[in-house]
């Protein structure tokens, strides 16, 4: 079955499910922890893509508006406060809503990330479902970006989507299974 993701630089044309055997690989910490001031410094050289509600709110409250902010209005499976939801939704830039179930990376989310990254200005993606795998897709397909994501209980981490990191992320995506 051709799903246009195995060993390819192509954006997936089908929705992909994260198999259990890859969960541990994604749970590893791939980069050092960073704080908002370090991300602000990084943003002088790279466009920032934030993944996660707390990460995005932290960066915004420090004065940094990411090029793309991806959030689901939940934090560690719980509802965000009304105040934090309002803050995220009122950040500059239009919001695009995408459905993306937990444990799945939808083709639509990947295409939307790439499309918005190419546009001028700041953009927001509100995921209906779960946004966690948006970080993997951002590292894979948004070369030249600084992808900032949360590590529960630890803080924020940042990975620059260079050729090496993009290739690593694409390798993981190529081992995901098409949703049946």
C-alpha positions in Angstrom: 0.0 0.0 0.0 1.5 3.3 -1.0 0.9 6.0 1.7 3.6 8.4 0.4 5.4 8.5 3.7 7.8 5.6 3.8 11.3 6.8 3.3 10.1 9.9 1.6 10.4 13.6 2.0 6.8 13.9 0.9 4.2 15.2 3.3 2.0 12.2 4.3 -1.1 11.8 2.1 -2.8 9.6 4.7 -3.3 9.9 8.5 -0.7 8.0 10.5 -1.0 6.3 13.8 1.9 6.2 16.3 2.5 2.5 17.1 3.3 1.6 20.7 6.9 0.6 19.8 7.7 4.2 18.8 6.2 5.9 21.9 9.4 5.4 23.9 11.5 6.9 21.1 9.3 10.0 21.1 9.4 10.2 24.9 13.1 10.8 25.0 14.5 14.2 25.5 16.4 15.2 22.3 17.6 18.6 23.3 18.5 20.7 26.3 15.8 22.5 28.3 15.4 26.2 27.5 13.7 29.1 29.1 11.7 31.9 27.4 14.7 34.2 27.3 16.8 31.6 25.4 14.0 31.1 22.9 13.8 34.8 22.4 17.5 34.8 21.5 17.0 31.8 19.2 14.1 33.7 17.5 16.6 36.3 16.2 18.0 33.5 13.9 15.1 31.1 13.4 11.4 31.4 13.0 9.8 29.9 16.2 7.1 27.2 16.1 5.6 26.6 19.5 3.7 23.3 20.2 1.6 23.1 23.3 -0.6 25.4 25.3 1.7 26.1 28.2 4.7 26.5 25.9 2.8 29.0 23.7 1.4 30.9 26.6 4.9 31.1 28.3 6.5 32.4 25.1 3.7 34.9 24.5 3.8 36.2 28.1 7.5 36.8 27.7 6.8 39.0 24.7 7.6 36.5 21.9 4.9 35.7 19.3 5.8 32.5 17.5 5.5 32.3 13.7 3.2 29.3 14.2 1.6 28.4 17.5 -0.1 25.0 17.8 -2.4 24.3 20.8 -5.5 22.4 21.8 -6.7 24.4 24.7 -5.8 21.5 27.1 -2.9 20.8 29.3 -1.8 17.3 30.2 -5.3 16.1 29.3 -7.0 18.7 31.5 -8.9 21.9 30.5 -7.1 25.2 30.6 -8.4 28.1 32.6 -10.7 30.5 30.7 -8.0 33.2 31.1 -5.3 31.1 29.4 -7.7 30.0 26.7 -8.6 33.7 26.0 -4.9 34.6 26.0 -4.0 31.9 23.4 -7.0 32.7 21.2 -6.3 36.5 21.3 -2.7 36.2 20.3 -2.0 38.0 17.0 -2.6 36.1 13.8 -5.5 34.2 12.3 -6.5 30.8 13.8 -7.0 27.6 11.8 -8.8 24.7 13.4 -7.7 21.2 12.5 -9.0 17.9 13.8 -6.2 15.6 14.9 -7.0 12.6 17.2 -4.6 11.5 20.0 -1.8 9.3 18.8 -2.4 10.3 15.2 -0.6 12.6 12.8 -3.1 13.7 10.2 -2.1 14.6 6.7 -4.2 17.8 7.1 -2.2 18.9 10.1 1.1 18.3 8.2 -0.2 20.2 5.1 -1.5 23.1 7.2 1.8 23.4 9.1 3.8 23.6 5.8 1.3 26.0 4.2 1.2 28.4 7.2 5.0 28.3 7.6 5.4 29.7 4.1 3.1 32.6 4.7 4.1 36.0 6.1 3.1 36.9 9.7 2.1 34.8 12.7 -0.4 32.1 12.6 -2.2 29.9 15.1 -3.4 26.3 14.8 -6.1 25.2 17.2 -6.1 21.4 17.2 -9.4 19.7 18.0 -8.1 16.6 19.6 -4.3 16.3 20.4 -1.4 18.5 19.2 1.5 16.5 20.6 2.6 15.0 17.2 2.6 18.5 15.6 6.1 18.9 17.1 7.4 15.9 15.2 5.8 17.1 11.9 7.2 20.6 12.5 10.8 19.2 12.9 10.3 17.0 9.8 8.8 19.5 7.4 9.6 23.1 8.6 13.3 23.2 7.9 15.0 26.3 9.3 12.5 26.6 12.1 13.1 26.4 15.9 10.5 24.0 17.2 9.7 24.6 20.9 7.7 22.0 22.8 6.9 21.0 26.3 8.4 18.1 28.3 5.8 17.4 31.0 7.1 18.0 34.5 10.4 19.4 33.2 10.0 22.5 31.0 10.5 23.5 27.4 12.9 22.1 24.8 13.9 23.5 21.4 15.0 21.6 18.3 16.2 23.4 15.2 14.8 21.8 12.1 18.1 21.4 10.2 18.9 18.6 7.7 19.9 16.1 10.5 16.9 16.7 12.8 14.5 16.8 9.9 15.8 13.5 8.6 15.5 11.9 12.1 11.9 13.1 12.4 11.0 11.9 8.9 12.5 8.5 9.8 10.1 8.2 12.8 7.2 9.3 10.7 8.1 6.7 8.0 7.6 4.0 10.7 4.1 5.2 11.7 1.2 3.1 10.5 -1.6 4.3 8.3 -4.9 4.7 10.2 -7.3 2.0 9.2 
